[in-house]
Amino acid sequence: MDDSSRPVSVSAIAAAVDGELQPCVPAQRVHQPVLTGTRVAVAPRAPAPAGVDVVERAMVGLGPVDPPLPCHLVAGDPAGWPVPDHGDAVVLLVDLPAAVALRVGRGAGPARVTSSGAGAPPVSVLARVAHVFSGPGACDAWLTLHRGVCGGAVRAGDLVLLRIGRGAAEVWVELAVDDAGALRGRGY
């Protein structure tokens, strides 16, 4: 089997924000609430160590990465991410003042990308997911997912939908969460 045809999996999510992520706000939806998160420029919760920026803090949140993995600055649909056929890579989503670091690979992992695309997600996807996380920035949906995983709202067996961006620039990603505990990176 060609490894590049195996689905993209996420094995850890770590996030860093210079400022506060506003609380998740439920929005009306057919079956489940949509959780949205937006960032506001306010004082950081804890001062960053001198010389350590938001991207470095997100990377540190993945924990030890040995040997060093290829690292890619990306956006949008995981179908276009440079995920190696064998081994893992680090994907960085940066939308200052926030950064999200994802450890990604092919095949099995704590969360698997089951489908993705551009524009609004199909109704069939909206009907089957347990949670929808959205936001206008490249990091917002991932930050809110990270909060949901760390807070226990997202559990093993859940299907989640990430809606990234707005309007014509929207990208959506459906994830099957197999092990929420293993998905938690440090950070925030």
C-alpha positions, 0 to 999 in steps of 0.5 A: 500500500502506498503510504501517501494514501493513508490518512493524516493523523495528529499525535499532539497539539500544543498552543501558545497565545500572547493574550487571552482566548475569549471564552467559547461562545455557543452558537445555534446549530441543528444538533450541537453547538458550534464553539467559536474562539477569537483572540483579543489583545490583552495582557498575557496570562504569564509573561513569556521567558525572555527571548522565547516567542509564541512560536517557540512556546508552541513548539516546546509544548509538543515535548521532546522531539528527538530526533529533530523532525521536519517542520513546516509553516502551513495553513488550510486543508491538511490534504495539502500539508507536507506529511511524510510517508514514513515518520512524523513532521511538525506543522506550525499554524501561525496567526500572531499573536497565536501559534499552534504546533501539531505533530502529524504523520500518516495512518493511526494516531490519537486523531485522524483526519477523516475528511477535509475541504474548502468552502462550507462543509457538507451537511452530511459532515455537520450532521455526524460530528459531536463538536464544531470548532470555528474561528476567523483566523488560521489558529482559532479553531485549533486553539478552541479544539486544544481547549476542548481536549484539555478541558475534557469536552472532547473525548475518545470516540468523538468526531469533531469539525474544525471550520477555519476562516470565513466565507470563500476562504473557509477550510474545514477539517473533520477529525476522529478523536481516538485518544483525547488524552494522548492528543494533549500537548502542553501550552496555552 
